[in-house]
Amino acid sequence: MRSNVFVWLMAIGILGGLVLPDLVFTQGAGRVYNPRLRRTYPTVNQALAESRNGDTLLIIGRVEGAVDLSLAPGGITLLGKANGGIPAVVSVEACPGSQAVIDARGRQGRVQIIGLNVEVPSGCYGILSGDNGRPLTVRNCRFVGRDRSALFSGIALVNEFGGPFLIQGNQVTNQLVSAAILIDGRNASSLQVIVRGNRVGSDVTAGIIVSDIPSGSSVVIERNVLEGGDLGRGAIG
């Protein structure tokens, strides 16, 4: 079933306590800020390459360029911060070779992605994780097509195991979406996933897909809202 789901997605066009400093940037300017180093970067990847385990990177304004989380030497948090009323946006003009705006497959520790607006070009994933097993949180993010005709997928866990994985409070907008959220397990390796409180707009091919979950796993799907127009395939298990 896993391979069938993955092939299907490819075929249809996819493949508390942190105190933050006050930051002042030119309104609308996109920057990535590392509070530990007190240094700014024009791209997320440059900031990741100079990070260390446990760092938080603030994404401020609109930042262009695909994100490769394997560049971080350990766990990392990407935290969106509005700048002059402009939300934190990560965008790419065309789908990169990784097939994802944010590629989490090579992460080397616990990763949290919080409060980002992700603009996804056609034929691309917003966030892609696979064959990794390390903890991943995607929370309070918004996924929208790079343009109004984009056919894209939101968050995908492909052939995953371990965890825990938390996908909570995200929004996938009502554009031509292939799959808003995909949870796909790996053979006999158990995984722990919570998909909670997400909102999926209409005009999607499938809202939430759950596939190949082995025994011993814990997968909780609760309080999500599918707004309709999903062609009757809101969840596939």
Order of alpha helices (4+ residues) and beta strands (2+ residues): alpha-beta-beta-alpha-beta-beta-beta-beta-beta-beta-beta-beta-beta-beta-beta-beta-beta-beta-beta-beta-beta-beta-beta-beta-beta
